[in-house]
Amino acid sequence: MGNAKKYLKFYKKKPGNKITEKELELIESRLKGCKKILSVGCGPAVLEAEFNQLHKDMEITGLDISGEML
């Protein structure tokens, strides 16, 4: 199993969900009023996808050096 699949598998489990929840709370508090976000090192964009579900009006662009993670 590749690193990207392991990463995604972790975030589908309870510990990964808790981490995503806490990260979203932090991001939410810091990015109020932003309309565009650049996420550098986004991996498979788990957090960015969740954030986009909450804020459909925001434009989120993700970059990652790893083709596998994208």
Buried (B, 14 or more C-beta within 10 A) or exposed (E): EEEBEEBBEEBEEEEBBEBBEEBBEEBEEEEEEEEEBEBEEBBBBBBBEBBBEEBEEBEBEBEBEEEEBE
